[in-house]
Structure formats: structure tokens, C-alpha cells
């Protein structure tokens, strides 16, 4: 039996709460087999003492299933996550927020195709409008963590390359800015015709760099647009940032809500609270004023109830939302009086109030 055989067997071990295995996540630092003894070294960051114990048990069980293995030795190096008292911006599973950022909120869906990035862009713009009205302009950041399919630059009307400040390991990326929102995305750093073909560890490293090597400045809120699923980007984020919470985006039908609920359970397993559920593409109003629930009804409310949270709002199906995204003019910016804008602004206002209330309670 070779080292590669051992690693191949370890692909059966999933990280708790995620669909990805510990090998894909890059947690296996060394593996070997000699004289009936399988040895494995893992390295992970976690503030939950149950995680390394769970992984040790699962690795032992997995390798003992191999007939040639008589003994299993598992060494786990754990880098503890910062404790809540050490964090200024949150109380979740990750490390410490970069200086100047007060709150970090993840936008997730579990399933693709539900309009999560469109929601993230309009939510960020709505928050920026609200904070500007409170004489706090330019204090919203939007981090596009969809490494494989970054669409935020298009929707925000941004292109080109971000500036770089400093040199070597101390160099910092300067986020681009539009509509009062500071933006960073993989879409700024790669050619639009170049597909990203990366394994898990590279994705995790990129997410960490976007958090720690971007000069965000003073932000009230950093909105993080996650890719679909419960994989590399999600794990890296919860290990890097103390998230104040996550917002789940879904459409009403069961095909979306079932997966959104699983995404919510993943966040709960890593101690990230669910701030609420947003139902996108909820209904269509025809020229006669009749409402049509094309994708069914009640899915968002049901998902929120099952996760013990609230329904933040229902965003209608409106062609102007799609058109605004294609033109880099989110509807919140291009049509302040539109009913859909009111929905986004209501969600933004409610989330900002909840974050401030939570912050005041901790202080």
C-alpha cells in the first residue's frame, strides 16, 4: 500500500457539515503506510473542539476498513480560532476581522441559479444608500467569492484591474468602487475568456487573501457573495472571518428550498447564525395587476421556519432587475422608486438594524 492509496481512502472522510472531503480541502499534511501501520497528519483551523475529535474517529474508522491496516495513528495540528472576546466584529467560527470592518455577512444559496449575486449586489447598494443617508458614505464592501463564475463586476458596472499598494508580502489590493460600494472579485484579476480550473487549496488561499490582503478601509458591513454549495470557499471563509451571520437566498419551489435549507444547516453546524431567508423570483405582476406565483409559493417562509429564522422579504420577478445587472446599474440605483427597490431597501434596513442591535448588546 502506498501513500496515494491512503489518501485515496481518506477521500471518504467529509469535513463536518460540508460535502467536500478532507483531502480536497487540503487538510491532509502527510500520510504513509508501513508494517501494517497507517499514519496520517492533519492540520486545520477550528474553534470547535468536537471537530478534531470527530475527524480523528472518522479517519481511524476509514483506514481500519483496509485489510492490510492493523493500526492507525492520527496526528492533528489544530490552530484555534480566535475566541469571541478577541473579535471586534463578530462572534463566529473564524479568525479576526481586518481592522476597520465592523460586520461581515455571507450571502449563500446552496443551489445555483436562484439570483444570489443579483441579490447581493442590490443589497450592498441598498445598504450603501441607507448609510449615506446617515452621513456614513462609502462604508459598504462587497466581496465576490464566486471564484469560478464571478459576475459581480458586470452587475456593478466595473472592469479593469485593482491598484496595488506596497510591495512583496506587504502589498495590498485596493478595492474598486462604484455606487458607493467597495468591490473585490476574481473577475478583476483574470481575463474574461480564461476559465478558473483550481483545486480546493488554491480556492481557500484566494479567499483568505481577499479577506486579509485587500485594503478595505473603514466599513460598517462587508457583504460576501458565496458560490453555490458547501465546499472550499465556504469552509475557508468560516475559518478566516468571524461572520456575524448568513443570509440564505432561495426561490419558492422545493428544488431550491430543500438545498437552501441544507446550506443553512451547514452554517449552523459551524456556529454561524442565520440572519434570515430572502425569497427571490417570488411572483410576477402582469400589466393588468394580477399576481402570478410562477415558481409556487411559501417556500421561503417554510425554509425560514425550519431553520428557526425569519423571512426577510420577497423579491418579485422583474425584467428591470435583470436589465440593471446586465448594464451595471442595479435597480436599487437606477430606479429608486421601483417596488422591487423598496423590497431590497427594506431588507437592507432590517439587517443593518439587527447588526447594530447585536453590536450594542455585546458592548
C-alpha positions in Angstrom: 0.0 0.0 0.0 1.3 3.5 -1.0 0.8 7.0 0.4 -1.5 7.7 -2.5 -3.6 4.6 -1.6 -4.0 6.0 1.9 -5.0 9.5 0.6 -7.4 7.9 -1.8 -9.1 6.1 1.1 -9.3 9.3 3.1 -11.4 11.0 0.4 -14.3 9.2 2.1 -13.9 11.4 5.2 -16.0 14.6 4.9 -15.4 17.7 6.9 -18.3 18.1 9.4 -21.2 20.0 7.8 -19.6 20.0 4.3 -19.9 17.9 1.2 -16.2 18.1 0.5 -13.6 15.6 1.8 -10.6 16.4 3.9 -8.2 15.6 1.1 -9.8 18.1 -1.3 -9.8 20.7 1.5 -6.0 20.3 1.8 -6.2 19.3 5.4 -4.1 16.1 5.0 -0.5 17.2 5.5 1.1 13.8 5.4 0.1 10.1 5.0 2.0 6.9 5.0 1.9 3.1 5.5 4.5 0.7 6.9 4.4 -2.7 8.5 0.6 -2.6 8.9 0.6 0.9 10.4 -1.2 3.8 8.7 -0.1 7.2 9.8 -1.9 10.4 9.0 -1.2 14.1 9.9 -4.0 16.7 9.6 -3.8 20.4 10.0 -6.9 22.5 10.5 -8.3 25.7 12.0 -11.2 25.3 14.3 -12.7 26.8 17.4 -14.9 23.8 18.0 -13.1 21.0 20.0 -15.6 18.4 18.6 -14.3 18.8 15.1 -10.8 17.3 15.5 -12.2 14.5 17.7 -14.8 13.8 15.0 -12.2 13.8 12.3 -9.8 11.5 14.2 -12.6 9.0 14.8 -13.7 9.0 11.1 -10.1 8.7 9.8 -9.4 5.8 12.1 -12.6 4.0 11.1 -12.0 4.7 7.4 -8.4 3.4 7.4 -9.2 0.3 9.6 -11.6 -0.8 6.8 -8.5 -1.6 4.7 -7.5 -5.3 5.3 -3.7 -4.5 5.3 -4.1 -1.9 8.2 -3.6 -3.2 11.7 -3.0 0.1 13.5 -3.9 3.7 12.7 -2.0 6.8 14.1 -3.7 10.1 13.6 -1.9 13.4 14.5 -4.0 16.6 14.2 -2.4 20.0 14.5 -5.2 22.5 15.4 -4.8 26.2 15.0 -7.5 27.6 17.4 -9.9 30.1 16.0 -10.0 33.4 17.8 -12.3 33.5 20.8 -15.3 35.7 20.7 -13.7 38.2 23.1 -10.8 38.7 20.8 -13.0 39.6 17.8 -14.3 43.1 17.4 -16.8 42.4 14.6 -18.5 39.1 15.3 -18.7 36.0 17.4 -18.5 33.2 15.0 -16.1 30.4 13.9 -13.4 32.3 12.1 -10.3 34.3 12.9 -10.4 38.1 13.3 -11.9 40.7 11.1 -9.5 43.0 9.4 -9.1 46.3 11.2 -11.8 48.8 10.3 -14.5 46.3 9.3 -17.4 46.2 11.8 -19.6 43.4 10.5 -19.3 40.6 7.9 -22.4 38.9 6.4 -22.3 36.0 4.0 -24.9 35.6 1.2 -25.4 32.0 0.4 -27.9 29.8 -1.5 -26.7 26.2 -1.6 -28.1 26.0 -5.1 -27.1 27.9 -8.2 -29.5 29.8 -10.4 -31.5 31.5 -7.7 -30.2 35.0 -8.3 -27.9 35.2 -5.3 -25.3 37.5 -6.9 -28.1 39.8 -8.2 -29.5 39.9 -4.6 -26.0 40.5 -3.1 -25.3 43.4 -5.5 -28.7 45.1 -4.9 -28.5 44.5 -1.1 -25.0 46.1 -1.0 -26.2 49.1 -3.0 -29.3 49.4 -0.7 -27.1 49.4 2.4 -24.8 52.0 0.9 -27.8 54.3 0.2 -29.1 53.8 3.8 -25.7 54.5 5.3 -25.1 57.5 3.1 -28.4 59.0 4.3 -27.0 58.6 7.8 -23.8 60.5 6.7 -21.7 57.4 6.6 -20.9 57.1 2.9 -18.6 54.5 1.3 -18.8 52.1 4.2 -20.1 49.0 2.5 -17.9 46.4 0.9 -18.8 43.6 -1.5 -16.5 40.6 -1.7 -17.3 38.3 -4.7 -16.1 34.8 -3.6 -17.5 33.0 -6.6 -14.1 32.0 -7.9 -15.4 30.0 -10.9 -18.1 32.3 -12.2 -17.6 35.9 -10.9 -20.5 38.0 -12.1 -20.3 40.9 -9.6 -18.0 43.1 -11.8 -20.6 43.1 -14.6 -23.5 43.8 -12.3 -21.7 46.6 -10.6 -20.5 48.2 -13.8 -16.8 47.7 -13.1 -13.9 46.5 -15.2 -10.1 46.8 -15.3 -7.6 45.9 -12.6 -7.5 47.0 -9.0 -4.5 49.1 -7.9 -1.8 47.6 -5.7 -0.3 49.4 -2.7 3.1 48.4 -1.3 5.4 45.6 -2.4 6.1 42.0 -1.8 4.3 40.2 1.0 3.0 43.5 2.4 1.3 44.5 -0.8 -2.4 45.3 -0.5 -5.1 45.3 -3.3 -7.2 48.4 -3.4 -10.9 47.5 -4.0 -12.6 49.1 -6.9 -15.6 51.3 -6.2 -19.0 52.1 -7.7 -22.5 53.1 -6.5 -20.9 53.8 -3.1 -19.8 50.2 -2.7 -16.2 48.9 -2.5 -15.8 45.8 -4.5 -13.2 43.0 -4.9 -13.7 40.0 -7.2 -11.7 37.3 -9.0 -13.2 38.8 -12.1 -10.9 41.8 -11.8 -7.8 39.6 -11.8 -8.3 37.1 -14.6 -9.1 37.5 -18.3 -12.8 37.2 -19.0 -12.0 34.4 -21.5 -9.9 32.4 -19.1 -11.7 29.7 -17.1 -10.5 29.1 -13.5 -9.6 25.4 -13.1 -8.4 25.2 -9.5 -8.3 22.6 -6.8 -9.6 23.2 -3.3 -6.5 24.5 -1.5 -6.0 27.2 -4.2 -9.6 28.4 -3.7 -9.1 28.5 0.1 -5.9 30.5 -0.3 -7.6 33.0 -2.6 -10.5 33.6 -0.3 -8.1 34.2 2.6 -6.1 36.7 0.5 -9.2 38.5 -0.5 -10.0 39.0 3.2 -6.6 39.8 4.6 -4.7 41.4 1.6 -7.4 43.9 0.5 -7.3 47.4 1.9 -11.0 47.7 2.7 -10.6 50.7 4.9 -13.5 51.6 7.3 -16.6 49.5 6.6 -19.8 49.2 8.5 -20.6 46.0 6.6 -18.7 43.6 4.3 -21.1 41.6 2.2 -19.7 38.3 1.0 -21.3 36.7 -2.1 -20.6 33.0 -1.9 -20.7 30.4 -4.7 -23.3 27.7 -4.5 -22.7 24.6 -2.4 -21.0 23.8 0.8 -17.4 23.4 -0.3 -14.0 25.0 -0.4 -15.0 28.7 -0.4 -17.5 28.2 2.4 -15.1 26.3 4.7 -12.3 28.8 4.0 -14.5 31.8 4.8 -15.8 30.5 8.1 -12.2 29.6 9.1 -11.0 33.1 8.2 -13.7 35.5 9.2 -15.8 35.9 12.3 -19.1 36.1 10.4 -22.0 38.0 12.1 -24.3 35.7 10.2 -25.5 34.5 6.8 -28.5 35.3 4.6 -29.9 32.4 2.6 -31.4 33.2 -0.9 -33.9 30.9 -2.4 -36.7 30.7 -4.9 -40.1 29.4 -3.8 -40.0 25.9 -5.4 -38.9 22.8 -3.4 -36.0 22.2 -5.7 -34.4 25.3 -4.4 -35.7 25.5 -0.8 -34.6 21.9 0.0 -31.0 22.8 -0.9 -31.1 26.2 0.7 -32.2 24.5 4.0 -29.1 22.2 3.8 -26.9 25.3 3.3 -28.5 26.8 6.4 -27.8 23.7 8.4 -24.2 23.8 7.3 -23.8 27.4 8.7 -25.4 26.3 11.9 -23.0 23.4 12.3 -20.1 25.8 12.1 -21.8 28.2 14.6 -22.7 30.9 12.1 -26.2 32.2 12.8 -28.8 32.5 10.0 -29.9 36.2 9.8 -32.9 35.3 7.6 -34.1 33.9 4.3 -34.7 36.1 1.2 -37.1 34.7 -1.4 -36.1 35.7 -4.9 -38.3 35.5 -8.0 -41.3 35.2 -5.7 -44.0 36.4 -8.1 -44.8 38.2 -11.3 -47.3 41.0 -11.7 -48.8 41.3 -15.2 -49.8 44.5 -16.9 -53.4 44.1 -15.5 -52.0 44.0 -12.0 -52.6 40.3 -11.4 -50.1 38.4 -9.4 -48.7 35.1 -10.7 -46.6 32.8 -8.5 -44.7 31.1 -11.3 -42.4 29.0 -9.0 -45.0 28.3 -6.4 -45.5 30.0 -3.1 -44.5 29.7 0.6 -41.1 28.1 0.0 -39.1 31.0 1.6 -41.3 31.2 4.6 -41.2 27.4 5.1 -37.4 27.4 4.8 -37.1 30.2 7.4 -39.4 28.4 9.8 -37.5 25.1 9.5 -34.2 26.9 10.3 -35.7 28.9 13.1 -35.3 32.3 11.4 -37.4 34.9 9.6 -38.4 35.6 6.0 -36.6 38.9 5.2 -38.6 39.7 2.1 -39.9 38.6 -1.3 -38.3 39.9 -4.4 -40.6 39.9 -7.5 -39.7 38.7 -11.0 -39.0 42.0 -12.8 -37.2 42.4 -16.1 -35.7 45.6 -14.9 -33.7 43.7 -12.2 -32.1 41.6 -14.9 -31.5 44.6 -17.2 -29.9 46.6 -14.4 -27.5 43.7 -13.7 -26.5 43.4 -17.4 -25.9 47.1 -17.6 -24.0 47.5 -14.4 -26.8 49.7 -13.0 -28.6 47.7 -10.2 -32.3 48.5 -9.9 -31.7 50.0 -6.4 -29.6 52.6 -8.1 -31.3 53.0 -11.5 -34.9 53.2 -10.3 -35.2 54.3 -6.6 -39.0 54.4 -6.8 -39.5 50.8 -8.2 -41.4 48.4 -5.9 -38.5 45.9 -6.1 -36.2 48.6 -4.9 -38.4 49.1 -1.8 -38.0 45.3 -1.1 -34.2 45.4 -1.3 -34.1 48.6 0.8 -36.4 47.1 3.4 -34.2 44.0 3.7 -31.1 46.2 3.9 -32.6 48.4 6.6 -33.7 45.5 8.7 -30.3 43.8 8.5 -28.4 46.9 9.4 -30.7 47.5 12.4 -30.2 43.9 13.5 -26.4 44.1 13.2 -26.3 47.4 15.2 -28.6 45.9 17.9 -26.3 42.8 18.2 -23.2 45.0 18.4 -24.8 47.2 21.1 -25.8 44.2 23.1 -22.2 42.9 23.1 -20.9 46.2 24.2 
